[in-house]
């Protein structure tokens, strides 16, 4: 599972600008927090 995310990260790093990735990361973190609460 970890290697899958690593591959996804490298692909995303190639295809998307980094600030776009950071926005997604922030959204995912917020989503996880809302799930745990």
Secondary structure as UniProt FT lines:
FT   HELIX           2..15
FT   HELIX           18..36
//
